[in-house]
Amino acid sequence: MSNQLDVYVDGDTSPFSVGQLTISIARAFQHNPQAGKQQAHWLARTVELWLITEHSSVTSNDIEAITHQTLLRFDRLAATQYAAQHSLLN
């Protein structure tokens, strides 16, 4: 993506990393590692595109919420795993 997306965490700013998000998403596919390998990058790019079109800066909590919503539409079990790994479950 050509636009820069900044992530704010604890008062610090760092550039968004689609690579880190891809790894995080792949870890959520413990029930289907092959799908994780095949789809994690494209799911991360989907999240990145949504974030860039809607925001110029986000928090890590924003990224986690949007990623979770994206995974819910694609694979509910992966979404649950992702939520558990990121303490999003109530």
C-alpha positions as CSV (number, residue, x, y, z in Angstrom):
1,M,0.0,0.0,0.0
2,S,1.3,3.4,-0.8
3,N,-0.3,5.3,2.2
4,Q,1.5,5.4,5.5
5,L,-0.6,4.1,8.4
6,D,0.7,5.0,11.9
7,V,-0.1,2.8,14.9
8,Y,-0.3,4.4,18.4
9,V,0.7,2.2,21.3
10,D,1.3,3.6,24.8
11,G,2.0,7.1,23.4
12,D,4.5,5.9,20.8
13,T,4.0,5.8,17.1
14,S,5.2,3.1,14.7
15,P,4.4,2.2,11.1
16,F,1.7,-0.4,10.5
17,S,3.2,-3.8,9.7
18,V,1.2,-6.1,7.4
19,G,3.8,-8.8,8.1
20,Q,3.2,-8.8,11.8
21,L,-0.6,-8.9,11.2
22,T,-0.2,-11.8,8.8
23,I,1.7,-13.8,11.4
24,S,-0.9,-13.0,14.0
25,I,-3.7,-14.1,11.7
26,A,-1.9,-17.3,10.7
27,R,-1.6,-18.2,14.4
28,A,-5.4,-18.1,14.7
29,F,-5.7,-20.9,12.2
30,Q,-4.4,-23.7,14.5
31,H,-7.4,-25.8,13.5
32,N,-6.5,-25.4,9.8
33,P,-2.9,-24.6,9.3
34,Q,-3.2,-24.9,5.5
35,A,-5.9,-22.3,5.3
36,G,-3.7,-20.1,7.6
37,K,-0.8,-20.4,5.2
38,Q,-3.0,-19.7,2.1
39,Q,-5.2,-16.9,3.5
40,A,-3.5,-15.0,6.3
41,H,-1.7,-12.6,4.0
42,W,-4.8,-11.8,2.0
43,L,-6.8,-11.3,5.2
44,A,-4.1,-9.0,6.6
45,R,-4.2,-7.0,3.3
46,T,-8.0,-6.7,3.6
47,V,-7.6,-5.3,7.1
48,E,-4.8,-3.0,6.0
49,L,-7.0,-1.7,3.1
50,W,-9.9,-1.0,5.4
51,L,-7.7,0.8,7.9
52,I,-6.1,2.9,5.3
53,T,-9.3,4.0,3.7
54,E,-10.9,4.8,7.0
55,H,-8.1,6.2,9.1
56,S,-4.6,7.7,8.9
57,S,-3.7,6.5,12.4
58,V,-5.0,3.7,14.6
59,T,-4.3,2.0,17.9
60,S,-3.4,-1.6,18.3
61,N,-6.9,-2.1,19.8
62,D,-8.4,-0.7,16.5
63,I,-6.4,-3.2,14.5
64,E,-7.4,-6.1,16.8
65,A,-11.1,-5.2,16.5
66,I,-11.0,-4.8,12.7
67,T,-9.0,-8.0,12.3
68,H,-11.5,-9.9,14.5
69,Q,-14.5,-8.6,12.5
70,T,-12.8,-9.6,9.3
71,L,-12.1,-13.1,10.6
72,L,-15.7,-13.5,11.8
73,R,-16.8,-13.1,8.2
74,F,-14.2,-15.6,6.9
75,D,-13.8,-18.3,9.6
76,R,-15.6,-18.1,12.9
77,L,-13.2,-20.6,14.7
78,A,-10.2,-18.6,13.6
79,A,-11.9,-15.4,14.8
80,T,-12.5,-17.1,18.2
81,Q,-8.8,-18.2,18.4
82,Y,-7.7,-14.7,17.4
83,A,-10.0,-13.2,20.1
84,A,-8.6,-15.5,22.7
85,Q,-5.0,-14.8,21.7
86,H,-5.6,-11.0,22.0
87,S,-7.8,-11.0,25.1
88,L,-10.9,-9.9,23.2
89,L,-13.2,-12.4,24.8
90,N,-15.5,-11.2,27.5
